[in-house]
Amino acid sequence: MQPEIDTYCLSHSTPEPELLQALSRETHLRMVQPRMLSCWQQGLLLQQLAKLAKSKTMLEIGTFTGYSALCLAAALPPNGVLHTYDVDDEALEVAQAFFAQSPQAAQVRVHHQSALEGAPLLKETFDFVFIDGDKREYPDYYRMALNLTPSGGLIVADNVLWSGKILAAPLAGDRHTRALQEFNEMVRSDSAVEKIMLPLRDGLTLIRKK
Ligand SMILES: C[S@@+](CC[C@H](N)C(=O)[O-])C[C@H]1O[C@@H](n2cnc3c(N)ncnc32)[C@H](O)[C@@H]1O
């Protein structure tokens, strides 16, 4: 049933803009791991959340080719800004080309740097943080995001189910699963936040700082 349900849900949602369809095609042609790209269902959810939260200053950890960044940027008010970080030259080249074609081009600040190094130096707070970088760094991203988010701010983390691997003890040397389990436990036991883990695609946790 799931593929049919997904198709039905998508056909009853806002359609994917042409620019994002083109970005998805380009990513599949040029990138070695196109599956890192967000899907439209997830991008649209991020966009709706950011609009509902009236987020003005956003931080994205993990730009890749810019799909989720474009979804988030489309939710910004005219004076809003999205800072997005990545360490991959080739992915950022694709992202920059597509940001340039977006109506929000001037509102997207691309940083070719680890978010862990760069974001604290901006000396800003972010009312929306999207965590989607290296899974082994999720616990560090979370500590940083909590420091950079005001009360009421929203933190969203992708891949929290890690294709279901999260349910079992990780194999020796599997640092990705281990770090995601640590991150999930940090969020679960953190009484300073309200949270919901959703089984959307590879798992998405929505975290609101009290
Ligand atoms: C899953 S992809 C991001 C996908 C993108 N958010 C989207 O939805 O289309 C993860 C990206 O995180 C980047 N990354 C890894 N470590 C990072 C770090 N410390 N800071 C920022 N980005 C990082 C990787 O280079 C990769 O492009």
The ligand as a MOL file (V3000), in Angstrom:
LIG
                    3D

  0  0  0     0  0            999 V3000
M  V30 BEGIN CTAB
M  V30 COUNTS 27 29 0 0 0
M  V30 BEGIN ATOM
M  V30 1 C 22.0730 14.4970 3.4090 0
M  V30 2 S 23.0820 15.6990 2.6600 0 CHG=1
M  V30 3 C 22.1110 17.1660 2.8310 0
M  V30 4 C 20.8760 17.1390 1.9630 0
M  V30 5 C 20.1470 18.4460 1.8440 0
M  V30 6 N 19.8620 19.0440 3.1410 0
M  V30 7 C 18.8370 18.2050 1.1520 0
M  V30 8 O 17.8690 17.9080 1.8350 0
M  V30 9 O 18.7910 18.2580 -0.0770 0 CHG=-1
M  V30 10 C 24.3370 15.9410 3.8690 0
M  V30 11 C 25.3630 17.0090 3.5150 0
M  V30 12 O 26.0270 17.4070 4.7190 0
M  V30 13 C 27.3260 17.8320 4.3610 0
M  V30 14 N 28.1550 17.9240 5.5860 0
M  V30 15 C 28.9100 16.9670 6.1760 0
M  V30 16 N 29.5090 17.4560 7.2810 0
M  V30 17 C 29.1040 18.7640 7.4030 0
M  V30 18 C 29.3820 19.8070 8.3390 0
M  V30 19 N 30.1710 19.6020 9.4040 0
M  V30 20 N 28.8010 21.0190 8.1450 0
M  V30 21 C 27.9760 21.2290 7.0820 0
M  V30 22 N 27.6860 20.2730 6.1650 0
M  V30 23 C 28.2430 19.0650 6.3210 0
M  V30 24 C 27.7580 16.7860 3.3370 0
M  V30 25 O 28.8280 17.2640 2.5490 0
M  V30 26 C 26.4650 16.5630 2.5420 0
M  V30 27 O 26.4320 17.3420 1.3710 0
M  V30 END ATOM
M  V30 BEGIN BOND
M  V30 1 1 1 2
M  V30 2 1 2 3
M  V30 3 1 2 10
M  V30 4 1 3 4
M  V30 5 1 4 5
M  V30 6 1 5 6
M  V30 7 1 5 7
M  V30 8 2 7 8
M  V30 9 1 7 9
M  V30 10 1 10 11
M  V30 11 1 11 12
M  V30 12 1 11 26
M  V30 13 1 12 13
M  V30 14 1 13 14
M  V30 15 1 13 24
M  V30 16 1 14 15
M  V30 17 1 14 23
M  V30 18 2 15 16
M  V30 19 1 16 17
M  V30 20 1 17 18
M  V30 21 2 17 23
M  V30 22 1 18 19
M  V30 23 2 18 20
M  V30 24 1 20 21
M  V30 25 2 21 22
M  V30 26 1 22 23
M  V30 27 1 24 25
M  V30 28 1 24 26
M  V30 29 1 26 27
M  V30 END BOND
M  V30 END CTAB
M  END
